[in-house]
C-alpha cells in the first residue's frame, strides 16, 4: 500500500528547511513567534504544529507552504529543495 511520505519517511519535504531558515532569521524567531506571524497571514497554527512540521510528523498544505515562504522571505521551491 502506498503511503504519502518522503523518502526519509517524514510527512513533509519542507520541515528541515523550515527549521533551518527560521533559525537563521535575525532577530531570532522562536516557534511561538513564527506561529504568531502565520496567524497574521490567516494561517491558524500553534507552536506545537510548527514543531511537528519541522520534525516531519505533520503534513503541510500548499496554503501553509506559501505563507512559510512569505514569512521567511524565500520561495516555495527553496523550501522544497533538498539542499
C-alpha positions in Angstrom: 0.0 0.0 0.0 1.3 3.4 -0.9 1.9 6.0 1.8 2.3 9.7 1.4 5.7 10.1 2.9 9.1 11.5 1.7 12.0 9.2 1.0 13.3 9.6 4.6 9.9 8.6 6.0 8.7 12.1 7.1 5.3 13.5 6.3 6.7 16.6 4.5 9.6 17.8 2.5 9.9 21.3 3.8 10.2 20.7 7.6 14.0 20.6 7.8 14.5 23.6 5.6 11.8 25.5 7.5 13.7 24.8 10.7 17.0 25.9 9.2 15.6 29.1 7.7 13.6 30.0 10.8 16.8 29.7 13.0 18.7 31.9 10.6 16.3 34.8 11.0 17.6 37.9 12.8 16.4 38.7 15.3 15.7 35.1 16.4 12.2 33.9 15.8 11.0 31.1 18.2 8.3 28.7 17.1 5.6 30.6 19.1 6.6 33.9 17.4 6.6 32.1 14.0 3.1 30.8 14.7 2.0 34.3 15.6 3.3 35.6 12.2 1.4 32.9 10.5 -1.8 33.9 12.3 -1.4 37.4 11.0 -1.5 35.9 7.5 -4.6 33.9 8.3 -2.9 30.6 8.9 -4.1 29.1 12.2 -1.1 27.0 13.5 0.2 26.9 17.0 3.7 26.3 18.4 3.1 22.5 18.6 2.1 22.3 14.9 5.3 24.2 13.9 7.3 21.7 16.0 5.6 18.8 14.3 6.1 20.2 10.9 9.8 20.9 11.5 10.4 17.3 12.7 8.4 15.8 9.8 5.5 14.4 11.8 2.8 16.7 10.2 1.7 17.1 6.6 1.9 20.6 5.1 -0.7 22.2 2.9 0.2 24.3 -0.1 -1.5 27.3 1.6 0.8 26.8 4.6 3.8 26.4 2.4 3.1 29.7 0.6 2.8 31.5 4.0 6.0 30.0 5.2 7.8 31.2 2.1 6.4 34.7 2.5 7.4 35.0 6.2 10.9 33.6 5.6 11.3 35.8 2.5 12.1 32.9 0.3 10.4 30.8 -2.4 8.3 27.6 -2.1 10.9 26.0 -4.4 13.6 26.7 -1.9 11.5 25.2 1.0 11.1 22.1 -1.1 14.7 21.7 -2.2 17.0 19.0 -0.9 19.9 21.2 0.0 
